[in-house]
Amino acid sequence: MTKTNAVTPDELKRVEAYLRKTFGAPTIKVKGRQKAADAAEVYVGDEFLGVVSKDTEDGELCYQFSMTILDIDLA
């Protein structure tokens, strides 16, 4: 897996629309990251949810969503 170019504003909108539809959550927001241009942060309202990274694998563009769930959040 090789990380590539910065995530564009159009890609942010498209990924946001996909996540909203997939999770049925209209308050999901996807925002670009200042320190990592090939990734974006995902929020539900004001709460940080995870990171979406832009990758190319075997010449195909994909976006990977990574979310950490803390044990204390499962209570």
C-alpha positions as CSV (number, residue, x, y, z in Angstrom):
1,M,0.0,0.0,0.0
2,T,1.4,3.4,-1.0
3,K,-0.1,6.6,0.2
4,T,-0.5,9.2,-2.6
5,N,-1.8,12.7,-3.2
6,A,-3.7,15.0,-0.9
7,V,-7.4,14.4,-0.4
8,T,-9.2,17.0,-2.5
9,P,-12.2,19.0,-1.4
10,D,-14.3,17.0,-3.9
11,E,-13.1,13.7,-2.4
12,L,-13.9,15.0,1.1
13,K,-17.5,15.7,0.0
14,R,-17.8,12.3,-1.7
15,V,-16.4,10.3,1.2
16,E,-18.7,12.3,3.6
17,A,-21.8,11.5,1.5
18,Y,-20.8,7.8,1.4
19,L,-20.3,7.6,5.1
20,R,-23.6,9.5,5.9
21,K,-25.5,7.1,3.6
22,T,-23.8,3.9,4.8
23,F,-24.2,4.7,8.5
24,G,-27.5,6.5,8.3
25,A,-25.9,9.5,10.1
26,P,-26.5,12.9,8.5
27,T,-24.3,14.6,11.1
28,I,-21.1,12.9,9.9
29,K,-18.5,15.4,8.8
30,V,-15.2,14.7,7.0
31,K,-12.5,17.4,7.4
32,G,-9.1,17.5,5.8
33,R,-6.0,17.2,8.1
34,Q,-3.4,19.9,8.2
35,K,-0.4,17.6,9.0
36,A,-1.4,14.7,6.8
37,A,-2.7,15.8,3.4
38,D,-3.5,12.2,2.3
39,A,-5.9,11.7,5.2
40,A,-9.1,13.3,6.7
41,E,-10.8,13.3,10.1
42,V,-14.3,12.0,10.5
43,Y,-16.6,13.5,13.1
44,V,-20.2,12.8,14.3
45,G,-21.3,16.2,15.4
46,D,-18.3,17.6,17.4
47,E,-17.0,14.1,18.4
48,F,-14.0,12.7,16.7
49,L,-14.8,9.3,15.2
50,G,-11.8,8.2,13.2
51,V,-9.5,8.8,10.2
52,V,-10.0,8.2,6.5
53,S,-6.7,7.6,4.5
54,K,-6.4,7.9,0.8
55,D,-4.4,5.0,-0.7
56,T,-3.6,3.3,-4.0
57,E,-3.2,-0.4,-4.1
58,D,-2.3,-2.2,-7.3
59,G,-3.0,1.1,-9.2
60,E,-6.5,1.4,-7.7
61,L,-7.6,4.3,-5.6
62,C,-9.3,3.5,-2.3
63,Y,-10.1,5.1,1.1
64,Q,-9.5,3.3,4.3
65,F,-11.5,4.2,7.4
66,S,-9.9,3.6,10.8
67,M,-11.7,4.0,14.1
68,T,-10.4,3.2,17.5
69,I,-12.9,2.2,20.2
70,L,-11.7,2.7,23.8
71,D,-12.8,0.2,26.5
72,I,-14.3,3.0,28.5
73,D,-16.6,3.8,25.6
74,L,-18.2,0.4,25.8
75,A,-19.6,0.9,29.3
